[in-house]
Structures are given as structure tokens and as C-alpha cells.
Amino acid sequence: LIDYGDWWKRQRRFGFSTLRGFGVGKRSMEDRITEEVAYLNNAIRLHDGKAFDIQSILSNAVSNNISSIVLGRRFEYDDERFKEIMARLAMGYHTVMFNKFCSTIQHFNAISCVHLPYFSRVNKKLMEDVDVTIKLLREIVAEHKSSYDQNNHRDFIDAFLGEQKAQNGTDAFTDKQLLHYVRDLFFAGSETTATTLRWALLSLIHHPKKQEKLRKEIFKFLGKEKIPAVDNKSYMPYTCAFMQEVYRYRTIAPLGVAHMTNEDVNLNGYSIPNGTTIFVNLWAVHNNPDVWDEPNKFKPERHLDDKGNFVQSNHVIPFSVGPRHCLGEKLARMEVFIYLVSLVQKFEFLPDPDATDLPDIENGSYGPLCAPKPFKMVARSKSTY
Ligand code: HEM
């Protein structure tokens, strides 16, 4: 919440350079993402054109991208240990996200409330999930330690162990910090990206004409088979506009993450004392009527100029800005582009034919992460239409 000091700087620098070292922002990471997309596509095809909820397989796919960096490998979606880690992360996430009271408490850090009977029960369950996840990660770290080779760092954990040795056990690179760093990367890096993609899928279902327009652009530049690469973005203005509108329209972290002033500040005539908890209202930036015409409407076209060129906006800041902006922004942008383009290239997304209404796109979960309510849809393989 408050740390901007040397300890945090060393962790941040290490995280940033290690993610880059393991391919983030480079072609090698793109290859790992496209490899995972193929597994995801197969898992979607198993539903054989029937309505299903994509949430768990999408989370598995995106978590495998994190896993390939952090643990040096991907997991089959039915691997027992992977399933347990994912389930425990998801349980904590759902407890907090879909319960107004819990999310408010968690978000506003009202720690004293956890002693009230109801909250103490929920908190106990959350802590249990954290403990089990940490226990499973501890086993994985122990396996890494027993096969560690300082000349061949296979993944983030090895890199951390190497740093630990180099720093000779200083307080920034402890075993405990490693376990929590790994858990945080899974938590921060999987549900966020998977949730953004679920809002994108909901937008496709709600706007079939825009879905068709997107597919037309994808087919024009990539055809039906060519694997997308981030470099293609410059030729795909509508796709970029669609993604930017998803980021704007459904701000998944509406209030970012809590920060705290570490000195007295005067901002635009307001004095904010040292030690004040601060939230940046990203949602307000994305819905500012002085900047956006009809901000409550989903209009990718608003991000195109008269000639149809994409206009990158500095009023769309889903990853926040400043020294503590999202560590995984590059990876997330890469993932969202490659997954979205690949999915629209391979499938047509349609509403559940048995549902009376379209799934809700107006309201999501309340709390640190704004996620869609669970919904089913049909993914019709392009070869069948
Ligand atoms: C679409 C996906 C994502 C969105 C919208 C998102 C958004 C954010 C936001 C708003 C913050 C808070 C920034 C601040 O407080 O100023 C944040 C922090 C963070 N994110 Fe992400 N994120 C996404 C994906 C990822 C991924 C894939 C990773 C993993 C590599 C990741 C790792 C982190 C970490 C470690 C932090 C804390 C940074 C710090 O405090 O120094 N995020 N993210």
C-alpha cells in the first residue's frame, strides 16, 4: 500500500527485468501465447457448438502464460495441482468480488471489521485459500531448489533464487517474499486479463455487427489460418479501436489499487496529509463526458479518425500511470490482442439460445475487480458456418 522505498524499487526492478528476460515484449512470449491459444481453441471445440461458460478455461489459458514465465512450464487444464491452485485463487477472487460487503472491506482496507462474526468467517476462508496456495507453491519452489542450476535460469523462480544468492539473504529476497511474489503474479496476471477478455466476448455477443466488422478486418490481414502477431496491430485499426473501447467501456480495476501519501501534499488547492489512503478513479477518466461522447455506449468507432486510422488515447489508462503502474501491462496487452484476434478468427460468438435475455453487460461485480456476472454463450467454429 505505502512502499515507494528502496525495498519496493529493488523488487519492481527485478520483476520488470525478469519478465523481460523471459520473453515479455518479445517474439518468444508471443509464441508461448499462440501455443496456449491452440489449447484453448481445442477446449472450446469440445463444447461442440453448445452453450457454455468460458470462464474457467480462459483463466486456465491465461494462467498458463504466467506459469510459463514464473514456473517455466504450462499445465494441462486437468492437472490436479494446477486445478487446486486455480480453484483456490478463484475462490478467494469470487468471495471478494461478488460480495458487496467483502469487496468494500477489502478495498477500503477496513481491517478492523474482520473481527465481526460474518466477516471473520469469510476472512478465515480467504486465509485458508491463501495458505493452501502458498503450500502448493512452496512444493514447487522446493523442486526448483533441488534442481537449481545457476548457469541455466529456467524461469522467474530460478531468477529469484539466483538473486537471493547474489544478495546473500538480504530482507528483499527472502523465501517468504518469493512465495508471495509468485502468488501475486498469478493473481494479478490471470484474472485481470481473463476478465478483460470476458468483457470483450460479451461485447461481441451484444454487438454482432461489430463482431462481423472485426472478423472482416482479421480475415483481410490474416486470412482464416495465419497466426496473429503483435506487429499486425498497425494494419488492424478497427481491432485496436475495439480493444481500446473494451478497456475504456468496462474498466476492470475501476479504482486501481490503494496507494498512500508518504508526505503532506497540496494538489490543485487540496491539502492531503501524509498517510492518507488514495485511490485513482480510473472509471471516471474513462467515463468523463467532457472527453467522451455518450460514454455509456460501446462505440469502437470513436477511436478512429476520419480516414479510419486508429487513435491511441491517453484518456484510456486501464493499467494506470506513474511509478506503480501495472507491472504486467506489456504482457497483458500482448495477450488481449492475440487471444481476441485468434478467437474471433476461429469462432463466431453467439448468445445462449436457451436464455431469454442477453447476458448483462451493464453491471458486473463490485470491488477491486469489475468482472462480468457468469454467463453462457455459443462458440460456433468457423468451419461449421
Ligand atoms: C488487462 C489486464 C490487466 C489490467 C487492466 C491491469 C491493471 C492494473 C492496475 C490498474 C494496477 C494498479 C496500478 C497502480 O496502482 O497504479 C496493476 C498493478 C499490478 N499489475 Fe496489473 N493489470 C493487468 C494484467 C497484469 C498482468 C498480466 C500482470 C502480471 C505480470 C500484472 C501484474 C501487476 C502487478 C505486479 C501490479 C502491482 C505493481 C506495483 O505495485 O508496483 N497485471 N495492474
Boltz pocket constraint, residues with backbone or C-beta under 6 A from the ligand:
constraints:
  - pocket:
      binder: B
      contacts: [[A, 12], [A, 184], [A, 185], [A, 188], [A, 189], [A, 190], [A, 192], [A, 193], [A, 196], [A, 252], [A, 253], [A, 256], [A, 257], [A, 258], [A, 317], [A, 318], [A, 319], [A, 320], [A, 321], [A, 322], [A, 323], [A, 324], [A, 325], [A, 326], [A, 327], [A, 328], [A, 329], [A, 331], [A, 332], [A, 333], [A, 336]]
      max_distance: 6.0
